Amino acid sequence: MTSIVVTGHGSFATSLLETAEMIVGSTQNVHAVDFPVGSGVDELTEQVSSLIDRLNGAGEPGQVLVLADVLGGSPARVALDQAAAGKADVVTGVNLPMLIDLALSAGTSSASELADRAVTAGRDGIRDAGSLVSPTARSEGGLS
């Protein structure tokens, strides 16, 4: 069974997961690991590593997808250490459309399949919504 771990600076991960649950309901296979102000990278590393080890359990390693907030940040670097050890896949730039899509698919796809899906869902969730309602868009066929 594939699980998802969301991590990020401050309480971003918990807030994002709570928001996703408002929309899709319970997310049993999705877990949040925050990186609160004042905590150290060693603490974060221990939390992420322990959670991933527990999620992989007796099963085959690598059935965990970690979604981190920003490439180059401490949460992403910690996640990439797990990926380098073959314990998880990692996607950065997590956003709400991505998490909603994946929360509905967690447990049914492999971590690498979810990683591909995450990139597509995250990208597809970014829109210039203002252009959909601007007078120019209407006259150019944006809306009828």
Backbone as a printed PyTorch tensor [residue, N CA C, xyz], in Angstrom:
tensor([[[  0.8330,  -1.1700,   0.0000],
         [  0.0000,   0.0000,   0.0000],
         [  0.8860,   1.2450,   0.0000]],

        [[  0.6050,   2.1700,  -0.8600],
         [  1.3820,   3.3980,  -0.9570],
         [  0.8210,   4.4550,  -0.0200]],

        [[  1.7270,   5.1260,   0.6710],
         [  1.3520,   6.2050,   1.5720],
         [  1.9910,   7.4970,   1.0990]],

        [[  1.4030,   8.6090,   1.5320],
         [  1.9080,   9.9310,   1.1810],
         [  2.2850,  10.6630,   2.4610]],

        [[  3.4430,  11.3150,   2.4290],
         [  3.8960,  12.1530,   3.5330],
         [  4.0220,  13.5700,   2.9810]],

        [[  3.3660,  14.5160,   3.6280],
         [  3.4610,  15.9280,   3.2510],
         [  4.3400,  16.5990,   4.2940]],

        [[  5.3320,  17.3720,   3.8400],
         [  6.1990,  18.0720,   4.7740],
         [  6.4960,  19.4660,   4.2420]],

        [[  6.7550,  20.3660,   5.1770],
         [  7.0450,  21.7320,   4.7790],
         [  7.3670,  22.5970,   5.9720]],

        [[  7.7350,  23.8070,   5.6890],
         [  8.1130,  24.7700,   6.7200],
         [  6.9120,  25.1780,   7.5670]],

        [[  7.1740,  25.4650,   8.8450],
         [  6.1110,  25.8770,   9.7520],
         [  5.0620,  24.7890,   9.8790]],

        [[  3.8060,  25.1760,   9.8870],
         [  2.7080,  24.2130,   9.9880],
         [  2.0360,  23.9970,   8.6320]],

        [[  2.7800,  24.2940,   7.5750],
         [  2.2580,  24.1710,   6.2120],
         [  1.6670,  22.7870,   5.9500]],

        [[  2.3770,  21.7290,   6.3070],
         [  1.9440,  20.3680,   5.9880],
         [  0.6190,  20.0300,   6.6620]],

        [[  0.5190,  20.3160,   7.9480],
         [ -0.7160,  20.0230,   8.6780],
         [ -1.8670,  20.8560,   8.1300]],

        [[ -1.6300,  22.1280,   7.8820],
         [ -2.6850,  23.0040,   7.3540],
         [ -3.1480,  22.5410,   5.9810]],

        [[ -2.2170,  22.1610,   5.1270],
         [ -2.5810,  21.6990,   3.7840],
         [ -3.3950,  20.4070,   3.8650]],

        [[ -2.9710,  19.4870,   4.7120],
         [ -3.6910,  18.2230,   4.8600],
         [ -5.0920,  18.4640,   5.4350]],

        [[ -5.2060,  19.3100,   6.4450],
         [ -6.5250,  19.6180,   7.0110],
         [ -7.4410,  20.2410,   5.9610]],

        [[ -6.8940,  21.1020,   5.1370],
         [ -7.6890,  21.7330,   4.0870],
         [ -8.1360,  20.7050,   3.0560]],

        [[ -7.2480,  19.8150,   2.6680],
         [ -7.6100,  18.7530,   1.7170],
         [ -8.7150,  17.8790,   2.2930]],

        [[ -8.6290,  17.5850,   3.5890],
         [ -9.6520,  16.7480,   4.2230],
         [-11.0100,  17.4480,   4.2730]],

        [[-11.0290,  18.7670,   4.2980],
         [-12.3030,  19.4970,   4.2280],
         [-13.0120,  19.2070,   2.9060]],

        [[-12.2220,  18.9350,   1.8700],
         [-12.7700,  18.7530,   0.5270],
         [-13.0330,  17.2840,   0.2170]],

        [[-12.0930,  16.3880,   0.5780],
         [-12.2220,  14.9810,   0.1870],
         [-12.5900,  14.0430,   1.3300]],

        [[-12.6390,  14.5490,   2.5490],
         [-12.9200,  13.6840,   3.6910],
         [-11.6500,  13.0600,   4.2300]],

        [[-11.7880,  11.9730,   4.9310],
         [-10.6600,  11.3100,   5.5920],
         [ -9.5770,  10.8910,   4.5990]],

        [[ -8.3460,  11.0530,   5.0260],
         [ -7.1980,  10.6890,   4.1800],
         [ -6.2840,   9.7590,   4.9660]],

        [[ -6.6900,   8.5190,   5.1090],
         [ -5.9660,   7.5460,   5.9290],
         [ -4.5210,   7.3310,   5.4990]],

        [[ -4.2370,   7.4160,   4.2310],
         [ -2.8940,   7.1130,   3.7320],
         [ -2.0270,   8.3520,   3.5510]],

        [[ -2.4780,   9.4940,   4.0910],
         [ -1.7280,  10.7330,   3.9610],
         [ -1.3640,  11.2350,   5.3570]],

        [[ -0.0970,  11.6000,   5.5260],
         [  0.4290,  12.0060,   6.8290],
         [  1.1890,  13.3170,   6.6840]],

        [[  1.1180,  14.1600,   7.7100],
         [  1.8080,  15.4520,   7.6910],
         [  2.9610,  15.4550,   8.6880]],

        [[  4.0760,  16.0540,   8.2610],
         [  5.2100,  16.2820,   9.1510],
         [  5.5970,  17.7490,   9.0070]],

        [[  5.3790,  18.5040,  10.0820],
         [  5.6940,  19.9300,  10.0780],
         [  7.1490,  20.1670,  10.4680]],

        [[  7.6430,  21.3490,  10.1340],
         [  8.9930,  21.7950,  10.5010],
         [  8.8370,  23.1490,  11.1860]],

        [[  8.4130,  23.1200,  12.4700],
         [  8.0970,  24.3640,  13.1730],
         [  9.3010,  25.2830,  13.3270]],

        [[  9.0050,  26.5710,  13.3970],
         [ 10.0340,  27.5710,  13.6580],
         [ 10.7390,  27.1940,  14.9550]],

        [[ 12.0560,  27.2340,  14.9360],
         [ 12.8400,  26.9270,  16.1210],
         [ 13.2610,  25.4730,  16.2400]],

        [[ 12.6960,  24.5930,  15.4200],
         [ 13.1250,  23.1910,  15.4760],
         [ 14.3200,  23.0060,  14.5490]],

        [[ 15.0430,  21.9430,  14.7700],
         [ 16.2460,  21.6930,  13.9850],
         [ 16.0480,  20.6520,  12.9100]],

        [[ 16.9740,  20.6440,  11.9750],
         [ 16.9190,  19.6830,  10.8680],
         [ 17.0490,  18.2540,  11.3940]],

        [[ 17.8140,  18.0590,  12.4670],
         [ 17.9480,  16.7140,  13.0360],
         [ 16.6040,  16.1800,  13.5210]],

        [[ 15.8000,  17.0540,  14.1390],
         [ 14.4610,  16.6530,  14.5930],
         [ 13.5840,  16.2700,  13.4110]],

        [[ 13.6180,  17.0990,  12.3870],
         [ 12.8230,  16.8350,  11.1890],
         [ 13.2620,  15.5260,  10.5450]],

        [[ 14.5540,  15.3260,  10.4500],
         [ 15.0890,  14.1010,   9.8580],
         [ 14.5810,  12.8830,  10.6170]],

        [[ 14.6240,  12.9390,  11.9350],
         [ 14.1620,  11.8180,  12.7600],
         [ 12.6730,  11.5630,  12.5410]],

        [[ 11.8760,  12.6180,  12.5120],
         [ 10.4270,  12.4560,  12.3260],
         [ 10.1040,  11.8510,  10.9640]],

        [[ 10.7150,  12.3950,   9.9140],
         [ 10.4370,  11.9080,   8.5580],
         [ 10.9430,  10.4790,   8.3930]],

        [[ 12.1530,  10.2240,   8.8480],
         [ 12.7440,   8.8940,   8.7230],
         [ 11.9280,   7.8450,   9.4810]],

        [[ 11.5460,   8.1580,  10.7060],
         [ 10.7560,   7.2180,  11.5100],
         [  9.4120,   6.9280,  10.8670]],

        [[  8.7560,   7.9770,  10.3790],
         [  7.4580,   7.7960,   9.7430],
         [  7.5830,   6.9440,   8.4840]],

        [[  8.5610,   7.2360,   7.6600],
         [  8.7370,   6.4650,   6.4240],
         [  9.0660,   5.0080,   6.7380]],

        [[  9.9280,   4.7760,   7.7160],
         [ 10.2440,   3.3960,   8.1000],
         [  8.9950,   2.6650,   8.5820]],

        [[  8.1660,   3.3440,   9.3740],
         [  6.9330,   2.7430,   9.8790],
         [  5.9650,   2.4690,   8.7280]],

        [[  5.8450,   3.4060,   7.7850],
         [  4.9280,   3.2250,   6.6640],
         [  5.3890,   2.1130,   5.7280]],

        [[  6.6980,   2.0210,   5.5340],
         [  7.2180,   0.9360,   4.7040],
         [  7.0780,  -0.3970,   5.4310]],

        [[  7.1900,  -0.3720,   6.7610],
         [  6.9800,  -1.5670,   7.5880],
         [  7.6780,  -2.7830,   7.0480]],

        [[  6.9810,  -3.8860,   7.0800],
         [  7.5360,  -5.1490,   6.5960],
         [  7.4030,  -5.2550,   5.0830]],

        [[  6.7010,  -4.3070,   4.5100],
         [  6.5070,  -4.3140,   3.0570],
         [  7.7710,  -3.9110,   2.3280]],

        [[  7.6350,  -3.7840,   1.0550],
         [  8.7580,  -3.4050,   0.2140],
         [  9.0360,  -1.9100,   0.3700]],

        [[ 10.3000,  -1.5360,   0.6280],
         [ 10.6250,  -0.1110,   0.7460],
         [ 10.2810,   0.6370,  -0.5440]],

        [[ 10.0530,   1.9310,  -0.3920],
         [  9.7950,   2.7550,  -1.5690],
         [  8.3360,   2.8970,  -1.9120]],

        [[  7.4490,   2.5100,  -1.0050],
         [  6.0230,   2.6770,  -1.2610],
         [  5.4910,   3.9210,  -0.5580]],

        [[  6.3740,   4.9100,  -0.4460],
         [  6.0210,   6.1810,   0.1720],
         [  6.3820,   7.2970,  -0.8030]],

        [[  5.4580,   8.2310,  -0.9740],
         [  5.7120,   9.4270,  -1.7530],
         [  5.7370,  10.5870,  -0.7830]],

        [[  6.8200,  11.3530,  -0.7990],
         [  6.9210,  12.5430,   0.0360],
         [  6.6660,  13.7630,  -0.8350]],

        [[  5.7460,  14.6010,  -0.3820],
         [  5.4420,  15.8630,  -1.0440],
         [  6.0040,  16.9650,  -0.1670]],

        [[  6.9810,  17.7050,  -0.6670],
         [  7.6220,  18.7750,   0.1050],
         [  7.2480,  20.1250,  -0.4790]],

        [[  7.3590,  21.1490,   0.3650],
         [  6.9010,  22.4670,  -0.0600],
         [  7.7800,  23.1140,  -1.1260]],

        [[  9.0820,  23.1340,  -0.9330],
         [  9.9300,  23.8700,  -1.8770],
         [ 11.2820,  23.1710,  -2.0560]],

        [[ 11.6830,  23.0120,  -3.3020],
         [ 12.9770,  22.4100,  -3.6040],
         [ 14.0920,  23.2470,  -2.9920]],

        [[ 15.0120,  22.5960,  -2.3060],
         [ 16.1470,  23.2780,  -1.6920],
         [ 15.9470,  23.5790,  -0.2260]],

        [[ 14.6980,  23.5500,   0.2550],
         [ 14.4320,  23.7760,   1.6680],
         [ 14.7710,  22.5410,   2.4870]],

        [[ 14.8660,  22.7290,   3.7790],
         [ 15.2010,  21.6160,   4.6760],
         [ 14.2400,  20.4340,   4.5480]],

        [[ 12.9130,  20.6490,   4.5100],
         [ 12.0270,  19.4930,   4.3530],
         [ 12.3000,  18.6950,   3.0700]],

        [[ 12.5510,  19.3810,   1.9840],
         [ 12.8470,  18.6800,   0.7260],
         [ 14.1850,  17.9600,   0.8000]],

        [[ 15.1790,  18.5880,   1.4030],
         [ 16.4950,  17.9410,   1.5160],
         [ 16.4090,  16.6810,   2.3760]],

        [[ 15.6440,  16.7430,   3.4550],
         [ 15.4500,  15.5640,   4.3050],
         [ 14.7460,  14.4630,   3.5010]],

        [[ 13.7270,  14.8380,   2.7530],
         [ 13.0040,  13.8690,   1.9290],
         [ 13.9100,  13.2650,   0.8610]],

        [[ 14.7490,  14.0870,   0.2670],
         [ 15.6590,  13.5820,  -0.7720],
         [ 16.6850,  12.6050,  -0.2080]],

        [[ 17.0560,  12.7790,   1.0530],
         [ 17.9330,  11.7860,   1.7020],
         [ 17.2300,  10.4310,   1.7600]],

        [[ 15.9340,  10.4410,   2.0370],
         [ 15.1600,   9.1970,   2.0640],
         [ 15.0530,   8.5920,   0.6600]],

        [[ 14.9040,   9.4440,  -0.3330],
         [ 14.8470,   8.9640,  -1.7150],
         [ 16.1790,   8.3480,  -2.1220]],

        [[ 17.2760,   8.9950,  -1.7290],
         [ 18.6060,   8.4660,  -2.0590],
         [ 18.8360,   7.1050,  -1.4140]],

        [[ 18.1890,   6.8600,  -0.2810],
         [ 18.3060,   5.5710,   0.4040],
         [ 17.3170,   4.5430,  -0.1480]],

        [[ 16.5410,   4.9290,  -1.1660],
         [ 15.5860,   4.0150,  -1.7830],
         [ 14.3200,   3.8010,  -0.9800]],

        [[ 14.0370,   4.6930,  -0.0350],
         [ 12.8800,   4.5110,   0.8460],
         [ 11.6400,   5.2610,   0.3940]],

        [[ 11.7810,   6.2170,  -0.5220],
         [ 10.6380,   7.0370,  -0.9100],
         [ 10.8890,   7.7310,  -2.2380]],

        [[  9.8230,   8.1600,  -2.8510],
         [  9.9000,   9.0690,  -3.9960],
         [  9.5870,  10.4580,  -3.4560]],

        [[ 10.0220,  11.5060,  -4.1620],
         [  9.8430,  12.8770,  -3.6720],
         [  9.3890,  13.7840,  -4.8080]],

        [[  8.3890,  14.6150,  -4.5080],
         [  7.9480,  15.6720,  -5.4100],
         [  7.9220,  16.9560,  -4.5920]],

        [[  8.4620,  18.0310,  -5.1420],
         [  8.4270,  19.3160,  -4.4480],
         [  7.3970,  20.2420,  -5.1050]],

        [[  7.0670,  21.3070,  -4.3860],
         [  6.0840,  22.2590,  -4.8950],
         [  4.6570,  21.8230,  -4.6160]],

        [[  4.4490,  21.0670,  -3.5550],
         [  3.1100,  20.5600,  -3.2440],
         [  2.1080,  21.7030,  -3.1550]],

        [[  0.9340,  21.4710,  -3.7220],
         [ -0.1560,  22.4430,  -3.6410],
         [ -1.4720,  21.7050,  -3.4020]],

        [[ -2.5120,  22.4390,  -3.1170],
         [ -3.7890,  21.8260,  -2.7580],
         [ -4.3870,  20.9800,  -3.8850]],

        [[ -4.4160,  21.4470,  -5.1350],
         [ -4.9620,  20.5790,  -6.1900],
         [ -4.2030,  19.2460,  -6.2930]],

        [[ -2.8960,  19.3010,  -6.1380],
         [ -2.0830,  18.0910,  -6.1820],
         [ -2.4710,  17.1400,  -5.0520]],

        [[ -2.5540,  17.6660,  -3.8390],
         [ -2.8390,  16.8200,  -2.6870],
         [ -4.2430,  16.2330,  -2.7610]],

        [[ -5.2070,  17.0050,  -3.2110],
         [ -6.5700,  16.4870,  -3.3560],
         [ -6.5800,  15.3140,  -4.3220]],

        [[ -5.9530,  15.4730,  -5.4690],
         [ -5.8980,  14.4030,  -6.4730],
         [ -5.2390,  13.1590,  -5.8940]],

        [[ -4.1120,  13.3330,  -5.2260],
         [ -3.3710,  12.1830,  -4.7060],
         [ -4.0590,  11.5390,  -3.5110]],

        [[ -4.7230,  12.3350,  -2.6920],
         [ -5.4160,  11.7710,  -1.5340],
         [ -6.4730,  10.7650,  -1.9740]],

        [[ -7.0480,  10.9910,  -3.1260],
         [ -8.0580,  10.0790,  -3.6540],
         [ -7.4340,   8.8360,  -4.2850]],

        [[ -6.1210,   8.8810,  -4.5440],
         [ -5.4380,   7.7680,  -5.2120],
         [ -4.4570,   7.0270,  -4.3090]],

        [[ -4.1680,   7.5790,  -3.1380],
         [ -3.1920,   6.9520,  -2.2400],
         [ -3.6520,   5.5410,  -1.9080]],

        [[ -2.7250,   4.6340,  -1.8920],
         [ -3.0430,   3.2550,  -1.5710],
         [ -3.3860,   2.4150,  -2.7770]],

        [[ -3.6410,   3.0410,  -3.9190],
         [ -4.0400,   2.2730,  -5.1020],
         [ -3.0010,   2.3060,  -6.2160]],

        [[ -2.0030,   3.1570,  -6.0950],
         [ -0.9690,   3.2860,  -7.1250],
         [  0.3960,   3.2030,  -6.4590]],

        [[  1.4200,   2.9330,  -7.2470],
         [  2.7790,   2.9050,  -6.7050],
         [  3.2500,   4.3300,  -6.4350]],

        [[  4.3020,   4.4480,  -5.6450],
         [  4.8460,   5.7680,  -5.3290],
         [  5.3040,   6.4850,  -6.5910]],

        [[  5.9280,   5.7780,  -7.5170],
         [  6.3970,   6.4380,  -8.7440],
         [  5.2250,   6.8620,  -9.6230]],

        [[  4.1450,   6.0730,  -9.6560],
         [  2.9530,   6.4740, -10.4010],
         [  2.3190,   7.7130,  -9.7710]],

        [[  2.2750,   7.7340,  -8.4430],
         [  1.7330,   8.9010,  -7.7490],
         [  2.6010,  10.1310,  -7.9840]],

        [[  3.9140,   9.9430,  -8.0510],
         [  4.8160,  11.0790,  -8.3110],
         [  4.5160,  11.6920,  -9.6750]],

        [[  4.3330,  10.8550, -10.6870],
         [  3.9850,  11.3680, -12.0190],
         [  2.6440,  12.0930, -11.9800]],

        [[  1.6990,  11.4970, -11.2980],
         [  0.3650,  12.1020, -11.1880],
         [  0.4300,  13.4280, -10.4360]],

        [[  1.2830,  13.4910,  -9.4060],
         [  1.4250,  14.7190,  -8.6090],
         [  1.8880,  15.8840,  -9.4610]],

        [[  2.8790,  15.6480, -10.2920],
         [  3.4090,  16.7190, -11.1330],
         [  2.3280,  17.2290, -12.0880]],

        [[  1.5970,  16.3180, -12.6950],
         [  0.5210,  16.7170, -13.6130],
         [ -0.5890,  17.4670, -12.8800]],

        [[ -1.0470,  16.9280, -11.7600],
         [ -2.1410,  17.5650, -11.0060],
         [ -1.7240,  18.9260, -10.4710]],

        [[ -0.4990,  19.0330,  -9.9940],
         [ -0.0170,  20.3120,  -9.4860],
         [  0.0430,  21.3630, -10.5720]],

        [[  0.5560,  20.9700, -11.7240],
         [  0.6620,  21.8910, -12.8600],
         [ -0.7290,  22.2680, -13.3730]],

        [[ -1.6160,  21.2810, -13.4850],
         [ -2.9590,  21.5420, -14.0000],
         [ -3.7820,  22.4060, -13.0500]],

        [[ -3.4260,  22.4100, -11.7760],
         [ -4.1570,  23.2050, -10.8030],
         [ -3.8010,  24.6740, -10.8220]],

        [[ -2.7890,  25.0430, -11.5750],
         [ -2.3700,  26.4410, -11.6630],
         [ -3.0100,  27.0440, -12.9070]],

        [[ -3.8400,  28.0430, -12.7010],
         [ -4.5710,  28.6770, -13.7960],
         [ -4.5640,  30.1900, -13.6450]],

        [[ -4.6230,  30.8880, -14.7430],
         [ -4.8500,  32.3250, -14.7410],
         [ -6.3620,  32.5030, -14.7780]],

        [[ -6.9920,  32.3400, -13.6180],
         [ -8.4490,  32.3470, -13.5440],
         [ -9.0400,  33.6990, -13.9220]],

        [[ -8.3020,  34.7700, -13.6890],
         [ -8.7920,  36.0860, -14.0720],
         [ -9.0470,  36.1980, -15.5570]],

        [[ -8.2310,  35.5210, -16.3420],
         [ -8.4220,  35.5870, -17.7940],
         [ -9.7090,  34.9000, -18.2330]],

        [[-10.2300,  34.0110, -17.3930],
         [-11.4720,  33.3230, -17.7390],
         [-12.6850,  34.2430, -17.6460]],

        [[-12.5720,  35.3000, -16.8510],
         [-13.7210,  36.1840, -16.6460],
         [-13.4980,  37.5990, -17.1560]],

        [[-12.3350,  37.8660, -17.7110],
         [-12.0750,  39.2230, -18.2080],
         [-12.8950,  39.4900, -19.4670]],

        [[-13.2620,  40.7460, -19.7040],
         [-14.0330,  41.0790, -20.9180],
         [-13.3050,  40.6570, -22.1880]],

        [[-11.9760,  40.7320, -22.1950],
         [-11.2030,  40.3300, -23.3720],
         [-11.3780,  38.8360, -23.6280]],

        [[-11.3530,  38.0370, -22.5830],
         [-11.4970,  36.5920, -22.7400],
         [-12.8680,  36.2400, -23.3310]],

        [[-13.8880,  36.9560, -22.8770],
         [-15.2340,  36.6940, -23.3830],
         [-15.3240,  36.9870, -24.8850]],

        [[-14.7720,  38.1140, -25.2940],
         [-14.8770,  38.4870, -26.7060],
         [-13.9940,  37.6160, -27.5810]],

        [[-12.9750,  36.9990, -26.9700],
         [-12.0720,  36.1540, -27.7500],
         [-12.4520,  34.6810, -27.6350]],

        [[-13.6140,  34.4080, -27.0550],
         [-14.0690,  33.0310, -26.9850],
         [-13.6780,  32.3230, -25.7110]],

        [[-13.1340,  33.0630, -24.7040],
         [-12.7710,  32.4240, -23.4460],
         [-13.9690,  31.9180, -22.6910]],

        [[-15.0540,  32.6870, -22.6890],
         [-16.3160,  32.2800, -22.0770],
         [-17.4400,  32.6910, -22.9960]],

        [[-18.5070,  31.9540, -23.0010],
         [-19.6330,  32.3590, -23.8330],
         [-20.8100,  32.7660, -22.9930]]])
